[in-house]
């Protein structure tokens, strides 16, 4: 007599397949959430770096100095570091701004560089 339905072995194999697929979906979702968090941090770090470079342009002081400070932005504390590098032309300096989270200053999330010219009054 042929019975209808699944055998115990068939059910166990089906459960193993679904469990493996479920674990793969959970791992992918977890990695996706981590990448979204990282992209969010990089975007906010870019805003902090751009804000600091805009402040450099508005100051119009010369010579520029290396600086670092913390700033609150998007409910997080950020550390920005401004490094000034000399160029071949004494009327220009390279400004590099590095941004990291204050609780992990070694891990630079974003770095932005531009060149600033000496104000006309000082040339």
Residue frames as qw, qx, qy, qz and C-alpha x, y, z in Angstrom:
[[0.000, 0.888, 0.459, 0.000, 0.00, 0.00, 0.00],
 [0.425, 0.345, 0.004, 0.837, 1.39, 3.37, -1.05],
 [0.254, -0.696, -0.473, 0.477, 1.08, 6.08, 1.59],
 [0.240, 0.824, 0.214, 0.466, 0.38, 9.71, 0.83],
 [0.359, -0.931, 0.066, -0.002, 2.50, 12.56, 2.23],
 [0.338, 0.743, -0.525, 0.240, 6.13, 13.06, 3.09],
 [0.850, -0.184, -0.421, 0.259, 8.42, 10.71, 4.95],
 [0.532, -0.805, -0.032, 0.259, 10.35, 11.83, 7.98],
 [0.634, -0.159, 0.311, 0.690, 13.60, 11.91, 6.00],
 [0.278, 0.578, 0.429, 0.636, 12.05, 14.15, 3.34],
 [0.277, -0.919, -0.242, -0.141, 10.79, 16.55, 6.02],
 [0.637, -0.619, 0.106, 0.446, 14.20, 16.70, 7.70],
 [0.546, 0.114, 0.383, 0.737, 15.92, 17.41, 4.38],
 [0.077, 0.765, 0.398, 0.500, 13.40, 20.14, 3.54],
 [0.444, -0.883, -0.128, 0.082, 13.89, 21.73, 6.98],
 [0.663, -0.366, 0.223, 0.614, 17.68, 21.66, 6.52],
 [0.398, 0.410, 0.416, 0.708, 17.36, 23.37, 3.12],
 [0.133, -0.868, -0.315, -0.359, 15.08, 26.08, 4.51],
 [0.600, -0.743, -0.033, 0.294, 17.31, 26.60, 7.56],
 [0.615, -0.104, 0.292, 0.725, 20.37, 27.05, 5.33],
 [0.202, 0.600, 0.411, 0.656, 18.49, 29.49, 3.09],
 [0.352, -0.889, -0.270, -0.113, 17.23, 31.40, 6.14],
 [0.649, -0.557, 0.073, 0.514, 20.74, 31.70, 7.56],
 [0.488, 0.171, 0.362, 0.776, 22.03, 33.02, 4.23],
 [0.023, -0.779, -0.390, -0.491, 19.24, 35.61, 4.09],
 [0.517, -0.832, -0.152, 0.132, 19.97, 36.72, 7.68],
 [0.648, -0.306, 0.189, 0.671, 23.70, 37.06, 6.94],
 [0.325, 0.423, 0.407, 0.742, 23.01, 39.13, 3.82],
 [0.221, -0.863, -0.342, -0.300, 20.58, 41.38, 5.69],
 [0.621, -0.694, -0.048, 0.362, 23.11, 41.90, 8.50],
 [0.566, -0.066, 0.288, 0.770, 25.88, 42.83, 6.04],
 [0.129, 0.650, 0.435, 0.609, 23.50, 45.22, 4.29],
 [0.390, -0.886, -0.245, -0.043, 22.67, 46.98, 7.58],
 [0.647, -0.498, 0.106, 0.568, 26.38, 47.30, 8.40],
 [0.445, 0.206, 0.376, 0.786, 27.13, 48.83, 5.01],
 [0.070, -0.818, -0.393, -0.413, 24.26, 51.31, 5.39],
 [0.534, -0.808, -0.106, 0.227, 25.67, 52.40, 8.76],
 [0.619, -0.242, 0.256, 0.701, 29.14, 52.81, 7.25],
 [0.278, 0.492, 0.441, 0.697, 27.80, 54.84, 4.32],
 [0.264, -0.894, -0.323, -0.162, 25.87, 57.06, 6.72],
 [0.599, -0.660, 0.046, 0.450, 29.03, 57.71, 8.75],
 [0.533, 0.024, 0.370, 0.761, 31.04, 58.49, 5.62],
 [0.100, 0.718, 0.446, 0.525, 28.37, 60.91, 4.38],
 [0.390, -0.904, -0.176, 0.015, 28.27, 62.79, 7.69],
 [0.653, -0.435, 0.186, 0.591, 32.08, 62.82, 7.84],
 [0.424, 0.364, 0.411, 0.720, 32.12, 64.39, 4.37],
 [0.121, -0.881, -0.325, -0.322, 29.78, 67.13, 5.60],
 [0.578, -0.760, -0.007, 0.297, 32.06, 67.81, 8.57],
 [0.624, -0.126, 0.319, 0.702, 35.14, 68.01, 6.30],
 [0.248, 0.588, 0.427, 0.641, 33.39, 70.34, 3.84],
 [0.307, -0.913, -0.252, -0.092, 32.19, 72.57, 6.68],
 [0.620, -0.603, 0.115, 0.488, 35.74, 72.87, 8.01],
 [0.510, 0.127, 0.398, 0.752, 37.17, 73.71, 4.58],
 [0.032, 0.792, 0.402, 0.458, 34.49, 76.35, 4.14],
 [0.475, -0.856, -0.109, 0.174, 35.50, 77.82, 7.50],
 [0.633, -0.263, 0.260, 0.680, 39.12, 77.98, 6.26],
 [0.319, 0.460, 0.442, 0.701, 38.02, 79.90, 3.17],
 [0.197, -0.874, -0.345, -0.279, 35.96, 82.32, 5.26],
 [0.628, -0.639, -0.106, 0.431, 38.72, 83.03, 7.82],
 [0.484, 0.811, -0.029, 0.327, 41.15, 84.60, 5.35],
 [0.469, -0.816, 0.326, 0.088, 44.03, 84.39, 7.84],
 [0.811, 0.470, -0.262, 0.232, 47.59, 83.70, 6.77],
 [0.327, 0.245, -0.878, -0.249, 49.62, 81.64, 7.38],
 [0.825, -0.245, -0.269, -0.433, 47.24, 78.74, 7.91],
 [0.199, -0.497, 0.764, -0.360, 47.86, 76.52, 10.94],
 [0.433, -0.080, -0.895, -0.062, 47.46, 72.86, 11.77],
 [0.448, -0.244, 0.342, -0.789, 44.40, 72.44, 13.96],
 [0.349, -0.202, -0.905, -0.137, 42.09, 69.83, 15.37],
 [0.360, -0.102, 0.365, -0.852, 38.80, 70.02, 17.18],
 [0.090, 0.300, 0.949, -0.024, 35.61, 68.12, 17.89],
 [0.351, 0.014, -0.142, -0.925, 32.20, 69.07, 16.60],
 [0.431, 0.256, 0.794, -0.343, 28.70, 67.73, 17.19],
 [0.405, 0.287, -0.428, -0.755, 26.90, 66.81, 13.98],
 [0.709, -0.023, -0.559, -0.429, 23.99, 64.43, 13.37],
 [0.795, -0.519, 0.095, -0.298, 23.88, 63.45, 17.06],
 [0.928, -0.014, -0.097, 0.360, 27.48, 62.25, 16.92],
 [0.305, -0.874, 0.244, 0.290, 30.78, 63.66, 18.08],
 [0.815, 0.512, 0.031, 0.271, 33.31, 64.06, 15.25],
 [0.504, -0.641, 0.236, 0.529, 37.03, 64.81, 15.38],
 [0.641, 0.746, 0.060, 0.172, 38.45, 66.82, 12.49],
 [0.614, -0.492, 0.235, 0.570, 42.15, 67.36, 11.94],
 [0.461, 0.887, 0.024, -0.016, 43.42, 70.08, 9.63],
 [0.716, -0.305, 0.302, 0.550, 46.92, 69.66, 8.24],
 [0.313, 0.914, -0.093, -0.241, 48.63, 72.40, 6.24],
 [0.805, -0.030, 0.359, 0.471, 51.22, 71.45, 3.64],
 [0.030, -0.698, 0.265, 0.665, 53.54, 73.81, 1.80],
 [0.771, 0.547, 0.318, 0.072, 53.44, 73.93, -1.98],
 [0.646, 0.150, 0.209, 0.719, 55.99, 75.00, -4.59],
 [0.053, 0.632, 0.186, 0.750, 54.27, 78.40, -4.74],
 [0.227, -0.082, -0.601, 0.762, 54.57, 80.35, -1.47],
 [0.350, -0.059, 0.007, -0.935, 51.22, 82.02, -2.18],
 [0.788, -0.125, -0.363, -0.481, 49.36, 78.70, -1.89],
 [0.243, -0.322, 0.847, -0.345, 49.01, 76.04, 0.78],
 [0.531, -0.131, -0.772, -0.323, 47.45, 72.61, 0.61],
 [0.463, -0.279, 0.475, -0.694, 44.83, 72.02, 3.28],
 [0.480, -0.048, -0.862, -0.153, 44.00, 68.43, 4.22],
 [0.539, -0.306, 0.345, -0.704, 41.06, 67.76, 6.53],
 [0.389, 0.004, -0.921, -0.020, 40.67, 64.29, 8.05],
 [0.583, -0.324, 0.135, -0.733, 37.49, 63.34, 9.90],
 [0.408, -0.030, -0.907, 0.094, 36.86, 60.47, 12.29],
 [0.600, -0.654, -0.372, -0.272, 34.42, 59.67, 15.05],
 [0.172, -0.773, 0.416, -0.446, 35.63, 61.07, 18.39],
 [0.810, -0.396, 0.380, -0.207, 35.48, 57.67, 20.07],
 [0.878, 0.058, 0.360, 0.309, 37.73, 56.13, 17.37],
 [0.106, 0.908, -0.172, -0.367, 40.16, 58.85, 16.22],
 [0.387, -0.391, 0.724, 0.416, 42.60, 56.42, 14.59],
 [0.426, 0.361, 0.786, 0.267, 40.06, 55.35, 11.97],
 [0.109, 0.364, -0.154, -0.912, 39.78, 58.20, 9.46],
 [0.514, 0.482, 0.692, -0.156, 36.40, 57.97, 7.74],
 [0.473, 0.813, 0.290, 0.176, 36.85, 60.79, 5.27],
 [0.476, -0.429, 0.167, 0.749, 39.70, 62.94, 3.97],
 [0.403, 0.851, 0.317, 0.115, 39.36, 66.05, 1.84],
 [0.525, -0.319, 0.159, 0.773, 42.10, 68.21, 0.33],
 [0.350, 0.881, 0.277, 0.155, 42.07, 71.60, -1.35],
 [0.545, 0.098, -0.038, 0.832, 44.41, 74.49, -2.04],
 [0.139, -0.917, -0.331, 0.174, 44.07, 77.90, -0.45],
 [0.501, 0.532, 0.010, 0.682, 45.70, 81.06, -1.75],
 [0.331, -0.269, -0.346, 0.836, 47.17, 83.83, 0.34],
 [0.128, 0.849, 0.466, -0.214, 44.67, 86.69, 0.74],
 [0.478, 0.703, 0.164, 0.500, 45.26, 89.58, -1.69],
 [0.240, -0.950, 0.071, -0.187, 45.99, 92.03, 1.13],
 [0.678, -0.608, 0.379, 0.167, 49.03, 90.01, 2.20],
 [0.842, 0.328, 0.244, 0.351, 50.60, 89.43, -1.23]]
